[in-house]
Amino acid sequence: MESKGWTRQQLLIALRLYCETPFGKLHRQNPEIIYYAKLIGRTPSALAMKLSNIASLDPVITSSGRKGLAKASKADKDLWEEMNADWESLTSEAQAVAEGLIAKIAGEEKTNGPQGFKKETNYFGRDKPTITKTRLGQKFFRKSVLSSYQSQCCISGLTIPSLLVASHIVPWHIDEKNRLNPRNGLCLSVLHDRAFDTGIITITEEMTVRISCYFSSKSDTFFSTTFSGYEGQSISLPEKFLPSQEFLAYHRQHIFERNL
């Protein structure tokens, strides 16, 4: 029988799962939800409901008019605010909780998890000493950003995972506080990621693509097709974690405008 109140450890697992899972898969039949529900001693239905609670705190979700979201508890709200204030600490704590639970289950049952779900065995157990905090953080950021954009480049629409990047809006080395904040990320193809990093392209306040005139060349057919053709086009918006206007403004002012 499940306890009535959710512990901090259980909420941390739920919060991490919300960040890393596409909105359309936040249901009790998702193998990953089934697996983590077992880890924290809850039913898949209870965990899915908790994810719905968390979704009700996300402005992108609520502004879209989605129905059927459960109400968040005070504990949910407090942890959501704590996460947004310090992404790195919360994700590190959640990772440590998951690591401990997975190691415990592996030791007790020696199971590989449910069929259809790939366990994170490369990140725990005997491989742990070789995995740095930075690498785990990057993995969390990538999964969170790609899941928000349904693994699709928000400019080109490319959907090949190996060619997609969770691109930082404000560079990793500039803003340590928001390194792992999904609102500081865009899902881009490797080519558009590089162009974004070097200031060839940016995103306007209206969420449209802008191309630097410094690089524009009518004689370069490839550039015209790959970049110039997207000038003024609206990007595909994420289902969760809308890009921060503050971060986008920084990119326009400090990375893009230097090429004007």
N, C-alpha and C positions, 0 to 999 in steps of 0.2 A: 504494500500500500504506500502511496506517495505521501510525503509530508506536505502540509498545507503551504508553509512558507518556503520561498526560494532562497537558498543560501547565496552568498556572494560568489562562490565558486561556480555554482550552477548558472548564475546570471552572466558571469564572464564568458562561459562557454557559449551561452545563447547569443550574447552580443557579438562575439567573434563570428559565430555561424551566420548571423544576420548580415554582417559586413561582407562575408565571402561568398554568399549564396545569391544567385539571381532571384529577383522577386517572384518570378513564376514557379520557382521550385521550393518555396517556403511552405511545404505541405508535409503531412505525416507519412506519405508514401515515398518520399525522397530517401534513398538508401543512406545518405549521409546524416540526415536527421534521425533516422532509425538507429544508426550507429552511435551518434552522440547522446541520444536519449538514454541508451543503455549505459553509456559511460557515467552519466550524472544521476542515474536512478529515477528517471522519469519516463512516461510513456511518449511515444512519438506524437500523439495528439496533444499532449500537454506542452511539449517542446515547440510544436508548430504554433500552438496558441500563443506561447510566450514570444515567438518571433513576430507574430501579428501585433502583439502589444508594443514591441519595439518599433515596428513599422509605423505605428500611429504617432511616433515621435519624430519621424523623418518628414520635414516640410515638403520634400519632393513627392512623397507618397500621398500625404494628406491633401496637397494642392491639386493632385490629379483627379480627385473625386472618387477614389477607390472606396468601395463599400465593404462592409464585413470585417473591418479592423477592430480588434478588441481594444479595450482601454488599458493604458499603461498604469502600473502601480507607482507609488512614490519611490520605491526602490529602483524600478526601471528608469524613472525620470532622473533620479540622482546619479545612477551609473552612466546614463547617456550624457549628462552634463559633465561628469568626471572624465569620460572618454574624450569629449570634444575639447576639454581644457588641457588634456595631456595624453595624446594618442600613443606615444611611445611607451609610457609607463603602463597604461592599461593593456595594450597589446602584448607587452612582455609578460605581464601578470597572467593574462589569459593563456598565453603559450605555455607558461610554467604549469598552470593548472591542467591543461590538456595533456602535457607530457607526463605528469604524474599519474593521471587517470589511465592513459593508454598503456603505460608501463605496468600498472597494476593489473589491468585486464589481460594484457599479454602474458603476464606471469601466472595468472590464475587459470586462464582458459586456453592460452596459446592459439588464439583465433586470428584469422586474417580479416575479420569483419564481414559484413554482408556482401552478398554477390552483387556486382555492379558498382561497388564503391572501392576506390583505391585508397587504402590507408596511407598515412604519412610516415611509413616506416623508414624512409630515408632521413627523417629529421629527428628520430628518437633512438633510445637504446644505445647500442654500441657505437653508432655513428655520431652521437651527440657531441663528443669533444671536437669534431671537425666542423661543426656548424656554428657560425658566429651569430651574435645577436643581430648584427646588421643584415646578414643573409635572411634570417627569419623575418625581420621587419620588411625587407624588400619583397619577400614572398607574400606576406600579408597584404602589402600595398598593391601588388600586382593582381592578386585574386579579388580584392575588394573593388578595384577600379574596373577590371574586365567584367566582373559580374554585374556591375552597375550599368555597363554599356552593352550587356548581352554579348560580350566578346566580339564586338564589331567596331571597326575604326569609325569614329564619329564624323570624319570628313569624307573618306572615300567609300566607306561601307564594307571594306575588306573584312572577311571573317575567318581567315586562316590563323589559328592561334600562334603558330611559330613565327608569324610575321607581324604580330601585334605587340605593342609596348604600352605599359602603364607609364605615361609621360608626366613628369612633374611640371606643374605650371610655374611655380617658384622653385628654382633649382634646389636640389638636395642639400648642397653645401651652404646655401644662403639662409634657409629657414629651418633650423633643427627642430623646432617645436611642431612644425607641420609636415615633417618628412613622411609620416605614415597616414596623414589625413587624406582620405579619398576625395575630399572636396578640392584638394590640391593636385588632382590628377585628371588626365584625359586619356581615353583609349585611342591610340593612333597606330597607323602602320609604321613600320620601321623607317620608311622614307619620310613620312610626314612628321614623325617624332624628331628626326634629325633636323628637318626644316624648321620645326617649332623651336627646338633648342638653340638654333643659330640665328633666330629672328627673321627668317625668310617669311614665315607666316605667323599670324596671331589670331586671337578670337576677340571680337568686339563685345561691347556691353550688351548688344542685342543678340549675342550668340551666333554671329555670322563670321565667316572666314575673311580675313584681310591679307592681301599679299603685298610684300614690300616692293615698292617701285624701284628700289635699288637693284633688284635682281631681274626685273621684268625684261623680257627680250622677245620681240615678235618673231625673230628669226629662229628661236629655239623651240622647235615643235614639241619636244619632250617636256620642256618646262611649261609650255602653254597647256598641254594636256594634263600634266600631273599637278600643277599648282595654279596657274592663272585661271584655268577653267572653273576653279572653285571659288573665285573671288565673289563675295557677297552671298554665298550659299549658306543657309542655316546648317549648323551642325546637328547631328542626331543627339538629342538630350538623353541623359541617363535615367534609369528608373529610380535610382537612389543617388544620394550625394551629388546634388547639382554643383557644378564648378563655382567656387567662390568668386564673386565680383571683385573682391579685394585682391585676390591672387591674380586674376586676369588683368586687372589694372596695372599691377606690378610688371607683368610680362610685357604689356604694351609700352610702358614707360621706360623700362630698363633693358629689355632684350630686343624688342621689335624696333623701337624708334631710333636706335643707334644706326640702323641700316637705311633710314629714310634720307 
